[in-house]
Amino acid sequence: MASVASTVPAVRRRRLNEAPGRKEGDYVLYWMTAARRTRSNFALQHAVELARGLSKPLVVLEALRVGYADASDRLHRFVLQGMADNRARFARKPATYLAYVEPSPGAGKGLLEALAAKACCVVTDDFPCYFLPKMTAAAAARLEVAVEAVDGNGLYPMRATERVFTTAHSLRVHLQKELKPHLSELPAEDPFKGVKLPALESLPRGLEREWPMASDALLEATPAALAALPIDHTVGPAVLQGGSEAGEARMASFVAERLARYEEDRSEPELEGTSGLSPYLHFGHVAVHDVFRAVVKQEAWSVESLGPSNGGSKAGWWKMSAPAEAFLDELITWRELAYNMASHRPDDYFRFDSLPDWAQKTLKAHERDERPHLYTLDELDQAKTHDPLWNAAMGQMKRDGWFHNYMRMLWGKKILEWSPSAAEALTRMERLMNRYSLDGRNPCSYSGYFWVLGRYDRPWGPERPIFGAIRYMSSDNTARKFSVKKYVEKYAP
């Protein structure tokens, strides 16, 4: 609705269709698909401001399908717990929150259209990965009302540049010149603060009969509730609890208790030295902006402290402690490098032939090299290899729904070494992560797979069998660098 002012930067807003807005509509509809939270959410903030400007109620729809690839007790439970948190939080806000969980594939068909038919406009999340871009584009093409997608993924808006960055260093150089203004445009921590909106009088007739909203018992995601859904029950719930409450608690404990040792501890498999926030960032239960705010508060830092560009060096630009700068390099540089690729090359960021030419050439040249060990996908899935450390990494992912950051690199390198081809290795990494890891199906997941195969890296010499000029890693070297005995004892089958 062009006539309504918004504090959300224009570079973060994108029209998905040419349909008009309707001032005579009954409410503003926010279709929550990726930023599944009430705090620091640019899309929700924009929807609230539209509703206030039009003097209309706000309706929030958060839905969960059962027909998506790899739907399982693990993924469903994590999302359902987030929906439970959202229901509790929205109950204290001037908005109508609708939590819909499909009881069978396709049962939710028509729900969005029914709500949109009475809406002034539709706001949704702009997420560049998995099936979400195609889903939102297809929905926008069907709807007869304006649909706007809002980017709340990172500190640097995805469309603030048209450039696709090929290395972390090149993005770091760019951010040191361009990021500062965006650090003063963070989302409102509470989009509803000081806002009064009209109460919704009624939903479209027959809507709740046709599409009953999720019960509180279902959102508790008990074993019985999950068992009643047509999803994969062989992939059980992970150790991690889903939702904003759990994610915010994890964020707070990391910043207060572990950030100071991040630089020293993050690569040690036996230590809980990383933030462990990637599942919460992936499902949108925690905003990267809030993680940044927490670090800023811990460091007693302000944006005026930023130094001039230092040529893309990892250290020194932020003018924070070394551990904080190391963490921000992962949280911002490497994470947003992945989102840059996914958003700017949506048709091929996930394809093998998107690798740099040098990487494709060297892998092709060594494709027929003898593999001392060849494993099937099922053997990898069952962690039945000769390598106890790799088995432990696979075991951690299967048990916890997440696995150690450094071990991910080794995990991928060994899959490359043990697969019939590099293209097959890519398929296997994607398949295993999508099935078991709570933070799979994300731009950062694909960044990791492709880093294993040479993206964002350089040629390494001398050439090796199978790898060619691709960076090599071994379990023996990892065991010499880090303590891994207890890690293997804990996670290897």
MIBA-641942 format. One record per residue (C-alpha): x, y, z. Coordinates in nm, 4 decimals. Layout:
BEGIN
NODE        c1        c2        c3
NODE         X         Y         Z
...
***
This chain:
BEGIN
NODE        c1        c2        c3
NODE    0.0000    0.0000    0.0000
NODE    0.2077    0.2859   -0.1352
NODE    0.0071    0.5509    0.0498
NODE    0.1039    0.4172    0.3942
NODE    0.4422    0.5157    0.5356
NODE    0.6717    0.2383    0.6580
NODE    0.9886    0.2501    0.8687
NODE    1.1087   -0.0692    0.7007
NODE    1.3766    0.0290    0.4456
NODE    1.2530    0.0148    0.0881
NODE    1.5503   -0.2021   -0.0120
NODE    1.4043   -0.4763    0.2088
NODE    1.0573   -0.4659    0.0499
NODE    0.9650   -0.6330   -0.2793
NODE    0.6330   -0.6556   -0.4621
NODE    0.5542   -1.0083   -0.5766
NODE    0.2587   -0.9244   -0.8007
NODE    0.0859   -0.6360   -0.9740
NODE   -0.2504   -0.6746   -0.8030
NODE   -0.3779   -0.3639   -0.6238
NODE   -0.4166   -0.3096   -0.2528
NODE   -0.7700   -0.2733   -0.1187
NODE   -0.8344   -0.0014    0.1358
NODE   -1.1844   -0.1398    0.1790
NODE   -1.0492   -0.4775    0.2949
NODE   -1.1271   -0.6112    0.6415
NODE   -0.7673   -0.6470    0.7672
NODE   -0.3993   -0.6619    0.6789
NODE   -0.2737   -1.0196    0.6454
NODE    0.0796   -1.1235    0.7431
NODE    0.1594   -1.4683    0.6042
NODE    0.4446   -1.5803    0.8314
NODE    0.6617   -1.8332    0.6456
NODE    1.0257   -1.7857    0.7473
NODE    1.0583   -1.5183    1.0180
NODE    0.8566   -1.7219    1.2675
NODE    0.8818   -1.4807    1.5603
NODE    0.7235   -1.1759    1.7194
NODE    1.0481   -0.9870    1.7940
NODE    1.2768   -0.7958    1.5582
NODE    1.0793   -0.9001    1.2527
NODE    1.0841   -0.6554    0.9610
NODE    0.7906   -0.8255    0.7857
NODE    0.5737   -0.8141    1.0969
NODE    0.6808   -0.4545    1.1573
NODE    0.5755   -0.3601    0.8046
NODE    0.2416   -0.5378    0.8428
NODE    0.1762   -0.3625    1.1752
NODE    0.2518   -0.0244    1.0202
NODE    0.0236   -0.0935    0.7243
NODE   -0.2556   -0.1963    0.9592
NODE   -0.2071    0.1147    1.1708
NODE   -0.1949    0.3428    0.8654
NODE   -0.5168    0.1915    0.7295
NODE   -0.6844    0.1670    1.0717
NODE   -0.7423   -0.2026    1.0139
NODE   -0.6989   -0.5153    1.2276
NODE   -0.3947   -0.7354    1.1734
NODE   -0.4256   -1.1086    1.1046
NODE   -0.1171   -1.3304    1.1220
NODE   -0.1242   -1.6719    0.9548
NODE    0.1461   -1.9235    1.0426
NODE    0.0882   -2.2558    0.8707
NODE    0.2708   -2.5878    0.8659
NODE    0.2327   -2.8303    0.5781
NODE    0.2788   -3.2061    0.6035
NODE    0.3651   -3.2586    0.2390
NODE    0.7061   -3.0906    0.2296
NODE    1.0145   -3.3010    0.1561
NODE    1.1595   -3.4736    0.4643
NODE    0.8661   -3.3814    0.6870
NODE    0.9369   -3.5675    1.0107
NODE    0.8767   -3.5733    1.3828
NODE    1.2058   -3.3858    1.4197
NODE    1.1273   -3.0903    1.1957
NODE    0.7587   -3.0741    1.2843
NODE    0.8221   -3.0738    1.6586
NODE    1.0710   -2.7884    1.6312
NODE    0.8306   -2.5755    1.4256
NODE    0.5279   -2.6623    1.6391
NODE    0.7104   -2.5533    1.9536
NODE    0.7803   -2.2222    1.7816
NODE    0.4119   -2.1882    1.6948
NODE    0.3199   -2.2492    2.0599
NODE    0.5518   -1.9663    2.1639
NODE    0.4032   -1.7394    1.8986
NODE    0.0465   -1.8144    2.0065
NODE    0.1331   -1.7208    2.3648
NODE    0.3120   -1.4017    2.2615
NODE    0.0521   -1.2841    2.0106
NODE   -0.2172   -1.3326    2.2765
NODE   -0.0708   -1.0239    2.4431
NODE   -0.0629   -0.8204    2.1202
NODE   -0.3316   -0.6364    1.9209
NODE   -0.3387   -0.8993    1.6461
NODE   -0.5268   -1.2173    1.5563
NODE   -0.2859   -1.5111    1.5301
NODE   -0.3890   -1.8197    1.3336
NODE   -0.1824   -2.1371    1.3728
NODE   -0.2803   -2.3922    1.1104
NODE   -0.1281   -2.7424    1.0901
NODE   -0.2283   -2.9636    0.8001
NODE   -0.3741   -3.2964    0.9134
NODE   -0.3179   -3.4485    0.5673
NODE   -0.1335   -3.3482    0.2480
NODE   -0.3166   -3.0727    0.0658
NODE   -0.5722   -3.0111    0.3424
NODE   -0.4555   -2.6497    0.3738
NODE   -0.5184   -2.5731    0.0069
NODE   -0.7331   -2.2616   -0.0264
NODE   -0.6738   -2.1251    0.3252
NODE   -0.4416   -1.8447    0.2146
NODE   -0.6752   -1.7515   -0.0709
NODE   -0.9753   -1.7393    0.1630
NODE   -0.7961   -1.5043    0.4005
NODE   -0.6483   -1.2923    0.1227
NODE   -0.9903   -1.2445   -0.0349
NODE   -1.0873   -1.0208    0.2567
NODE   -0.7470   -0.8574    0.3061
NODE   -0.6308   -0.5066    0.2223
NODE   -0.2943   -0.6566    0.1277
NODE   -0.0683   -0.9494    0.2116
NODE    0.2796   -0.9240    0.3637
NODE    0.5110   -1.2249    0.3715
NODE    0.8751   -1.3157    0.4347
NODE    1.1420   -1.2949    0.1642
NODE    1.3505   -1.6110    0.2136
NODE    1.5774   -1.7222   -0.0733
NODE    1.6050   -2.0984   -0.0194
NODE    1.4273   -2.4359   -0.0227
NODE    1.0722   -2.4395   -0.1645
NODE    0.9754   -2.1045   -0.0107
NODE    1.0620   -1.8718   -0.3046
NODE    0.8554   -2.0777   -0.5482
NODE    0.5740   -2.1155   -0.2960
NODE    0.5420   -1.7419   -0.2303
NODE    0.5769   -1.6533   -0.5995
NODE    0.3071   -1.9026   -0.6978
NODE    0.0751   -1.7771   -0.4246
NODE    0.1264   -1.4144   -0.5247
NODE    0.0418   -1.4993   -0.8851
NODE   -0.2894   -1.6529   -0.7727
NODE   -0.3968   -1.3837   -0.5283
NODE   -0.5979   -1.0852   -0.6459
NODE   -0.4554   -0.8481   -0.3876
NODE   -0.1136   -0.6887   -0.3453
NODE    0.1544   -0.9185   -0.1999
NODE    0.4780   -0.7778   -0.0630
NODE    0.7778   -0.9805    0.0579
NODE    1.0058   -0.8375    0.3251
NODE    1.3713   -0.9338    0.3764
NODE    1.4605   -0.9773    0.7423
NODE    1.7373   -1.2294    0.6864
NODE    2.0522   -1.0352    0.7629
NODE    2.2076   -0.7103    0.8747
NODE    2.2900   -0.6286    0.5126
NODE    1.9801   -0.6377    0.2904
NODE    2.0031   -0.9052    0.0227
NODE    1.9207   -0.6578   -0.2534
NODE    2.1396   -0.3713   -0.1369
NODE    2.3848   -0.4850   -0.4057
NODE    2.3555   -0.6697   -0.7363
NODE    2.7013   -0.8181   -0.6981
NODE    2.7538   -1.1902   -0.6330
NODE    3.0548   -1.2365   -0.4066
NODE    3.2911   -1.5225   -0.4782
NODE    3.4951   -1.5135   -0.1568
NODE    3.4423   -1.4164    0.2046
NODE    3.7226   -1.1640    0.1682
NODE    3.5519   -0.9834   -0.1194
NODE    3.2274   -0.9566    0.0786
NODE    3.4176   -0.8418    0.3874
NODE    3.5779   -0.5595    0.1858
NODE    3.2335   -0.4598    0.0600
NODE    3.0708   -0.4700    0.4038
NODE    3.3438   -0.2572    0.5564
NODE    3.2455    0.0134    0.3094
NODE    2.8675   -0.0352    0.2938
NODE    2.7321   -0.1989    0.6096
NODE    2.7471    0.0897    0.8570
NODE    2.4259    0.2732    0.7508
NODE    2.2258   -0.0494    0.7793
NODE    2.3369   -0.0979    1.1396
NODE    2.1270    0.2059    1.2266
NODE    1.8214    0.0534    1.0569
NODE    1.7618   -0.2522    1.2738
NODE    1.4064   -0.3818    1.3139
NODE    1.2007   -0.2706    1.6125
NODE    1.2484   -0.5151    1.8983
NODE    0.8735   -0.5002    1.9644
NODE    0.6849   -0.4072    1.6452
NODE    0.3688   -0.3468    1.8519
NODE    0.5185   -0.1034    2.1028
NODE    0.2904    0.1992    2.1360
NODE    0.0583    0.0665    1.8629
NODE   -0.3185    0.0344    1.8942
NODE   -0.5055   -0.1582    1.6267
NODE   -0.8770   -0.2302    1.5859
NODE   -0.9941   -0.5711    1.7013
NODE   -1.0984   -0.8180    1.4335
NODE   -1.4754   -0.8602    1.4271
NODE   -1.4814   -1.1899    1.2424
NODE   -1.2893   -1.4161    1.0087
NODE   -1.4264   -1.5049    0.6652
NODE   -1.7411   -1.7155    0.6941
NODE   -1.6770   -2.0887    0.7160
NODE   -1.2996   -2.0522    0.7436
NODE   -1.2555   -2.2163    1.0826
NODE   -1.4938   -2.4963    0.9882
NODE   -1.3019   -2.5715    0.6681
NODE   -0.9578   -2.5226    0.8205
NODE   -0.9690   -2.5802    1.1999
NODE   -0.6833   -2.4069    1.3776
NODE   -0.4282   -2.6103    1.5734
NODE   -0.5214   -2.7010    1.9279
NODE   -0.2923   -2.6200    2.2185
NODE   -0.2386   -2.9947    2.2586
NODE   -0.1125   -3.0226    1.9000
NODE    0.1255   -2.7291    1.9459
NODE    0.2729   -2.9067    2.2487
NODE    0.4097   -3.1561    1.9910
NODE    0.3704   -3.4569    2.2172
NODE    0.4610   -3.8020    2.0794
NODE    0.0902   -3.8790    2.0416
NODE    0.0262   -3.5548    1.8518
NODE    0.3164   -3.6207    1.6157
NODE    0.2171   -3.9849    1.5672
NODE   -0.1238   -3.8753    1.4373
NODE    0.0328   -3.6792    1.1498
NODE    0.1300   -3.8378    0.8133
NODE    0.5011   -3.7560    0.8418
NODE    0.8227   -3.9565    0.8764
NODE    0.8278   -4.1025    1.2260
NODE    1.1651   -4.2747    1.1802
NODE    1.3459   -3.9425    1.2307
NODE    1.2646   -3.8707    1.5917
NODE    1.2709   -3.5400    1.7771
NODE    1.6099   -3.3836    1.8420
NODE    1.7518   -3.2835    2.1775
NODE    1.7027   -2.9133    2.1053
NODE    1.3732   -2.7485    2.1943
NODE    1.2246   -2.5291    1.9242
NODE    1.0771   -2.1819    1.9528
NODE    1.1749   -1.8284    2.0397
NODE    1.1824   -1.8911    2.4143
NODE    1.4451   -2.1651    2.3809
NODE    1.6348   -1.9759    2.1098
NODE    1.6539   -1.6530    2.3070
NODE    1.7692   -1.8412    2.6169
NODE    2.0425   -2.0107    2.4159
NODE    2.1485   -1.6765    2.2680
NODE    2.1678   -1.5142    2.6105
NODE    2.3717   -1.7968    2.7642
NODE    2.6157   -1.8031    2.4736
NODE    2.6834   -1.4305    2.4817
NODE    2.7139   -1.4168    2.8607
NODE    2.9058   -1.7395    2.9207
NODE    3.0854   -1.8572    2.6050
NODE    3.1445   -1.5617    2.3741
NODE    3.4620   -1.4604    2.5583
NODE    3.6209   -1.7968    2.4708
NODE    3.4703   -1.8292    2.1238
NODE    3.7956   -1.7804    1.9358
NODE    3.9734   -2.0490    2.1400
NODE    3.6924   -2.3022    2.1830
NODE    3.4825   -2.2943    1.8659
NODE    3.6826   -2.5587    1.6765
NODE    3.7089   -2.8050    1.9660
NODE    3.4557   -3.0867    1.9075
NODE    3.4457   -3.1769    2.2766
NODE    3.3597   -2.8249    2.3884
NODE    3.0357   -2.6321    2.3555
NODE    3.2248   -2.3382    2.2123
NODE    2.9911   -2.2324    1.9325
NODE    2.6606   -2.0534    1.9657
NODE    2.4446   -2.3422    1.8439
NODE    2.1979   -2.0831    1.7143
NODE    2.1776   -2.1976    1.3525
NODE    1.8521   -2.3987    1.3918
NODE    1.6813   -2.0996    1.5546
NODE    1.8114   -1.8624    1.2880
NODE    1.7027   -2.1016    1.0138
NODE    1.3435   -2.1315    1.1349
NODE    1.3299   -1.7628    1.2212
NODE    1.2722   -1.8225    1.5916
NODE    1.5593   -1.5823    1.6659
NODE    1.6557   -1.2752    1.4620
NODE    2.0171   -1.2246    1.3608
NODE    1.9574   -0.8611    1.4580
NODE    1.8887   -0.9645    1.8171
NODE    2.2044   -1.1756    1.8252
NODE    2.3959   -0.8721    1.7035
NODE    2.2275   -0.6537    1.9654
NODE    2.3250   -0.8991    2.2394
NODE    2.6897   -0.8949    2.1313
NODE    2.6868   -0.5145    2.1094
NODE    2.5470   -0.4895    2.4617
NODE    2.8005   -0.7375    2.5982
NODE    3.0840   -0.5459    2.4349
NODE    2.9497   -0.2025    2.5389
NODE    2.9925   -0.1028    2.1749
NODE    2.8284    0.1573    1.9505
NODE    2.8205    0.1971    1.5740
NODE    3.0343    0.5106    1.6020
NODE    3.3191    0.2814    1.7120
NODE    3.3505    0.1266    1.3662
NODE    3.6871    0.1820    1.2124
NODE    3.7552    0.2667    0.8483
NODE    3.7804   -0.0171    0.5996
NODE    4.0922   -0.2205    0.6697
NODE    4.1069   -0.4006    0.3387
NODE    3.8829   -0.6886    0.4368
NODE    4.0838   -0.8109    0.7336
NODE    3.8928   -1.0394    0.9702
NODE    4.0105   -0.8510    1.2766
NODE    4.0158   -0.4883    1.3810
NODE    3.7320   -0.3295    1.1858
NODE    3.4615   -0.3709    1.4483
NODE    3.6820   -0.2391    1.7295
NODE    3.5508   -0.5137    1.9580
NODE    3.7255   -0.7917    2.1474
NODE    3.8919   -1.0601    1.9356
NODE    3.6352   -1.3301    2.0264
NODE    3.3447   -1.0990    1.9422
NODE    3.4987   -1.0046    1.6080
NODE    3.5603   -1.3714    1.5251
NODE    3.1976   -1.4520    1.6039
NODE    3.0623   -1.1593    1.4007
NODE    3.2692   -1.2698    1.1037
NODE    3.0814   -1.5999    1.1096
NODE    2.7429   -1.4447    1.1913
NODE    2.7642   -1.1726    0.9295
NODE    3.0329   -1.2315    0.6660
NODE    2.9967   -1.6053    0.6151
NODE    2.6244   -1.6224    0.6777
NODE    2.5415   -1.3335    0.4478
NODE    2.7784   -1.4678    0.1827
NODE    2.5467   -1.7673    0.1627
NODE    2.2327   -1.5519    0.1428
NODE    2.3964   -1.3381   -0.1251
NODE    2.4474   -1.6417   -0.3497
NODE    2.1023   -1.7901   -0.2899
NODE    1.9188   -1.4625   -0.3515
NODE    2.1169   -1.3530   -0.6575
NODE    2.1477   -1.6908   -0.8294
NODE    1.8162   -1.8561   -0.7386
NODE    1.8180   -2.0908   -1.0366
NODE    2.1542   -2.2544   -0.9828
NODE    2.3081   -2.1811   -0.6394
NODE    2.2264   -2.5438   -0.5498
NODE    2.3529   -2.6991   -0.8749
NODE    2.6885   -2.8673   -0.9177
NODE    2.7670   -2.6652   -1.2296
NODE    2.7504   -2.3418   -1.0268
NODE    3.0939   -2.4272   -0.8854
NODE    3.3872   -2.2134   -1.0012
NODE    3.5348   -2.3340   -1.3276
NODE    3.8646   -2.4328   -1.1645
NODE    3.6842   -2.6534   -0.9131
NODE    3.4725   -2.8260   -1.1769
NODE    3.7809   -2.8815   -1.3907
NODE    3.9944   -3.0365   -1.1174
NODE    3.7129   -3.2573   -0.9872
NODE    3.6368   -3.3762   -1.3403
NODE    4.0034   -3.4554   -1.3993
NODE    4.0105   -3.6805   -1.0926
NODE    3.6653   -3.8325   -1.1265
NODE    3.8052   -4.1719   -1.2302
NODE    4.0663   -4.1850   -0.9540
NODE    4.0543   -4.5000   -0.7447
NODE    3.8612   -4.4581   -0.4185
NODE    4.0207   -4.6619   -0.1368
NODE    3.6810   -4.6551    0.0342
NODE    3.3431   -4.6330   -0.1376
NODE    3.0258   -4.6212    0.0691
NODE    2.6621   -4.6242   -0.0275
NODE    2.4250   -4.3521    0.0894
NODE    2.2660   -4.6019    0.3280
NODE    2.6039   -4.6896    0.4800
NODE    2.6728   -4.3216    0.5363
NODE    2.3257   -4.2734    0.6809
NODE    2.3900   -4.5547    0.9289
NODE    2.7406   -4.4204    1.0071
NODE    2.8916   -4.7532    0.9051
NODE    3.2329   -4.6419    0.7837
NODE    3.5859   -4.7351    0.8881
NODE    3.6364   -4.3859    1.0355
NODE    3.5187   -4.3483    1.4001
NODE    3.5509   -3.9690    1.3962
NODE    3.3330   -3.9327    1.0877
NODE    3.0850   -4.1801    1.2357
NODE    3.0712   -3.9623    1.5472
NODE    2.9906   -3.6503    1.3417
NODE    2.7112   -3.8374    1.1656
NODE    2.5945   -3.9749    1.4992
NODE    2.5752   -3.6276    1.6516
NODE    2.3644   -3.4980    1.3642
NODE    2.1276   -3.7952    1.3828
NODE    2.0878   -3.7750    1.7593
NODE    2.0985   -3.4016    1.8281
NODE    1.9649   -3.2583    1.5012
NODE    2.2770   -3.0428    1.4817
NODE    2.6481   -3.1122    1.4705
NODE    2.9714   -2.9351    1.5466
NODE    3.0755   -2.6619    1.3049
NODE    3.4323   -2.7812    1.2474
NODE    3.3191   -3.1415    1.2128
NODE    3.0864   -3.0362    0.9310
NODE    3.3856   -2.9518    0.7158
NODE    3.5492   -3.2891    0.7789
NODE    3.2140   -3.4644    0.7327
NODE    3.1729   -3.3122    0.3869
NODE    3.5324   -3.3722    0.2772
NODE    3.5080   -3.7408    0.3632
NODE    3.1790   -3.7761    0.1736
NODE    3.3586   -3.6322   -0.1299
NODE    3.6400   -3.8852   -0.0816
NODE    3.4034   -4.1830   -0.0356
NODE    3.1520   -4.1119   -0.3135
NODE    3.1709   -4.2293   -0.6772
NODE    3.1776   -3.8687   -0.7991
NODE    3.1774   -3.5141   -0.6687
NODE    2.8254   -3.4589   -0.8041
NODE    2.7065   -3.7625   -0.6103
NODE    2.8835   -3.6323   -0.2996
NODE    2.6825   -3.3098   -0.3281
NODE    2.3574   -3.5053   -0.3538
NODE    2.4489   -3.7087   -0.0474
NODE    2.5428   -3.4116    0.1675
NODE    2.2164   -3.2424    0.0809
NODE    2.0130   -3.5577    0.1406
NODE    2.1601   -3.6340    0.4834
NODE    2.1451   -3.2755    0.6095
NODE    1.7907   -3.2238    0.4846
NODE    1.6763   -3.5362    0.6622
NODE    1.8479   -3.5037    0.9971
NODE    1.9759   -3.1530    1.0594
NODE    1.7487   -2.8831    1.1964
NODE    1.9543   -2.6210    1.0138
NODE    1.9516   -2.7912    0.6738
NODE    1.7520   -2.6510    0.3788
NODE    1.9205   -2.3144    0.4346
NODE    2.1551   -2.0938    0.2270
NODE    2.4269   -2.1663    0.4846
NODE    2.3813   -2.5413    0.4342
NODE    2.4440   -2.5022    0.0626
NODE    2.7355   -2.2718    0.1306
NODE    2.8860   -2.5532    0.3373
NODE    2.8325   -2.8244    0.0761
NODE    2.9807   -2.6112   -0.1977
NODE    3.2741   -2.4957    0.0164
NODE    3.3645   -2.8645    0.0451
NODE    3.3730   -2.8724   -0.3361
NODE    3.5690   -2.5495   -0.3845
NODE    3.3231   -2.2571   -0.3763
NODE    3.4610   -1.9564   -0.1847
NODE    3.8027   -2.1268   -0.1758
NODE    4.1131   -2.1349   -0.3961
NODE    4.3156   -2.4132   -0.5593
NODE    4.5484   -2.5964   -0.3204
NODE    4.8663   -2.7766   -0.4146
NODE    5.0042   -3.0267   -0.4618
NODE    4.7148   -3.2035   -0.6300
NODE    4.5856   -3.5154   -0.4567
NODE    4.3955   -3.8168   -0.5833
NODE    4.0171   -3.7651   -0.5908
NODE    4.0444   -3.4061   -0.4606
NODE    4.2731   -3.2641   -0.7249
NODE    4.3327   -2.9019   -0.6238
NODE    4.0376   -2.8984   -0.3799
NODE    4.1312   -2.8372   -0.0154
NODE    4.1907   -3.1676    0.1642
NODE    4.1047   -3.2628    0.5223
NODE    4.1645   -3.5847    0.7140
NODE    4.0389   -3.7356    1.0370
NODE    4.3957   -3.8072    1.1494
NODE    4.4948   -3.4412    1.1171
NODE    4.1777   -3.3344    1.2964
NODE    4.2532   -3.5749    1.5832
NODE    4.6043   -3.4333    1.6102
NODE    4.4793   -3.0740    1.6237
NODE    4.1884   -3.1236    1.8631
NODE    4.0743   -3.3483    2.1461
NODE    3.8264   -3.5927    1.9971
NODE    3.8363   -3.9083    2.2132
NODE    3.5337   -3.8161    2.4257
NODE    3.3508   -3.6880    2.1184
NODE    3.3921   -4.0261    1.9491
NODE    3.2893   -4.2124    2.2645
NODE    2.9760   -4.0010    2.2936
NODE    2.8503   -4.0026    1.9364
NODE    3.0014   -4.2867    1.7332
NODE    2.7569   -4.5790    1.6989
***
